[in-house]
Amino acid sequence: MNGAHMGGELGKIRNLNRLRILDKVMAIASEELAEKGPEELSLRHIARRLDCAIGTIYLYFRDKDALVDAVVDAGFAGLLTSLQAVDATLPPREQLRAAFQSYVRYGIENQNLYRCAFCLPRPANRPLLRPHQAYEHLVRLVETARAAGIFQHVATQLAAQTIWVAAHGLTSLLVLRPDFPWTAREVLISSVMETTLRGLDDLRTVNTEGKSDGGVEVG
C-alpha cells in the first residue's frame, strides 16, 4: 500500500470517527435538552457521559447555544426529510394524508428531537424570522390540493396551519402524555386526520386575509 493511499484511508477513518463522536454528542444533548431544558444543559456533563475531554465537544460547537441550535435544527430537518419522503405521485388529498401520518410518526419515533424542536422556549434574542421549511413544504402540498379543487373556500395559509396545528397537537400529546389511556394509536391518528381534512372541506372563508363570512378573524 503506497503512502498516498494509506493517507487517504486514514483520513476516511478520522472522518468516520468525527461523525460518530458528533452523532453521540447530538444524541446525548437531545436527550438532556428534552428532559431538562437548555438552562440545565451542561457540556461538561455531556463530556463525562462520552468519557472524553470537554475540549472534544468544543471541536464541534463553539458554545452551549451553538449545540442547542444544532439539536433544534436537526429536529426540524428530520421532520422535513420525513415530509419530503411522501410519494409525490399520489393524488393531492392522499399526499396530505401521508404527510399528516409522516409528521406524527416522526415525532413518535424521534421523541427527543421532536421535543427539542417544538417544546423548548425560543430565546428572546433569537426570534423566529420565518416558518421552517417543513411548514413551507406543507404549504406547497396544500397549494397543490387547492389547484386540484380541494379546500377551494379556505385560504392556503389557514388550511396549512389547521393541518399543522392538528398534527402538532396530536403528536405532542402522544409524546408528552404516554401514560394517558389512548385508544389504538393508528385509529386515533386516522380519526384526527380525517376530522381535520373533512372540517376544511366544510369550512367556508371568503378571502386570503383569513376572515370568515361574518368578517371575524379566523387566522
N, C-alpha and C positions, 0 to 999 in steps of 0.2 A: 504494500500500500504506500503510495507516494505521499509526500508531506502535504501537498495541496489538498488531496482527497481526505487525508486524516484530519486536517484543519477544518474542512467543511463538515465532516461528521461530528467533530467535537462542538462546532458551532450549533448544529442542529440539536445536539443533546442539551447544550446550555439553554437554548431557546425553549425546549420542551420543559426543562426544569423550571425556568422562569414562569412559564404558563401554568405549570402545576402549582407553584407557590402562589401565584396570583389568584388562581381558582380557589385555593384553600383560604386565602385571606378574604376573598369576597364571600365565600360560604359562611365562614365564621362571623364576619361583620354583619351579613344579612340576618343571621340567627340572633345575634346580640341586639341589633337595632330593632328587630321585630319584638323582642322580649322586653328590652329596657328603654328604648328610645335613644336619640342622639346624645342627650346630655350625659348619659351613663356609659356611653361607648368609650372604651379605653384601648388605644393602640398597644399599650404595654401588656394589657391582659390578652389581647389577640396574639401578640408575640409569644407570650408564655404558653398559650394553647398550641401554637405552632412549634414550640420548642426551638425558637430562633431568636436572634438579637432583634431589638426593636428597629435597629438601623436597616434591617432587611425590608421592613414594611415601607420605610421612607424611600427605598429604591423605586417603589411603585406609586406612592402617594405623598404629596408634599406635606399634608397635614390631615387631621381628622375630617375636616369639612370636605376635602377632596375625596376621601374614602366614602363618606356618606353620599356625596353627589354621584359617585360611580355606582354605588349599590342601587340608588333610586333610578338612575339611568338604565341600569341593567334590568330592573323590574319592568320598566316601560318598554324597553327594547324587546324583551321576551314576549310581552303581550302583542306588540306589533308583529313580530315574526309569526305568532300563533294566528293572528287575524289574516295575515297575508297568505297563509297556507290554505285558506279556503279556496275551493275549486272555482275558478273564475268562469268555467263553462256552465255552471249551474244557473238555473233561472234566477232572476233577481231576488225574489222572495226567499228562495232556498238558500241563497248566499247570505241573506240576513239571518236566517235561522242557524246556519252553520257558524256564522260569526258570533252570534249570541252564545251558542254552545261552546265554541272555542274560548271565548272570554272566560266563561265560568270554569271550564276545565283547566285553563291556565292558572287561574287563581287557586284552585284546589290543589293542583299538582305542584305549585311553586309558592307555597303559602308565605314563606319568609320574604321572598322578593316582592310578592304582591302587597303584603302589609307595608313593606318599606316604601313602595311606590305610591300607595294610596292612603295610608293611615298615619304617616308621620306628619307632624306640623311643618309647614313650609316656613323657613326662616324669613323674618320680616325684611331683611336686606336683600333677599333674592326672590322677588315677586315673579309670578308666572306671567311670562310675556306673550305666550301664545299656547293654544292647546297642543298636547303632544301628538306626534304623528299617528299614534294608534287611534286616537279620536278622529283625526283628519281622514284616516283610512275608512272608518265607519261612515263619515260624511259622504265619501265618494260612493260607498255602497248604497246609501240612501238616495243619492243623486241618480244612480243607475236605476234604482227601483222606481223613482218618480218618473224617469224618462220612459219607463215601461208601463206607466199608467197606475202605479201603486202610490198610495198616500197623496193623491192629487190635491186634496184640500188642506194639506198640512205643510207648513213651511219646512224646508230641508233641515235647518238647524233645530227646530222644535222636535221633528221626528228623530233626528240623530241623538239629541240629548235625552229624549224619552227612553230610547233603547239603551243608551249608555247608563242612565240612572238605574233602570230596571236590572241590567246585568250587574252593575256595581253593587247595588243594594243586596241582591241575592247572593252574590259571591262573598261579600263582606260578612254577611250573617252566617253563611256556611263555614267560613274560615274562622271567624271570631267567636262563634257560639256553637262549637261542635257537639256540646252536650245536650243541646235542645233536642226534644224528641221529634226530629224532622220526619216527614213521610219519605217514601222511597225517593232518593235523590234525583234520578232521571225523570221521574214523574213530576216532581216539583219544578225542576228546570224547564221541562216542556210546558207545564201549566203557566208559569210566569211568562215565558217567551210568547206563547200563543195569546195570552191575555193582553200582553203589550202590543203585539202586532195587530191583533183584531181591534184593540182600542184605537189605534192610529187609523185603521180603516174607517172607523165610525166617527172619528173626531172631525169637526168642521171648523177650519180657520179660514180667514179671507185674505190674508196678505202675509208677506215675509217679515213684517215687523213683529209678528207674534201676538196680534190682537185677535180676540175671539169675536164671534158675531155680535156680541154685545159691547165690544170695544174694551173689554177687560184684558189687561196684560196677562199673557199666559207663558211667556218665555223671554 
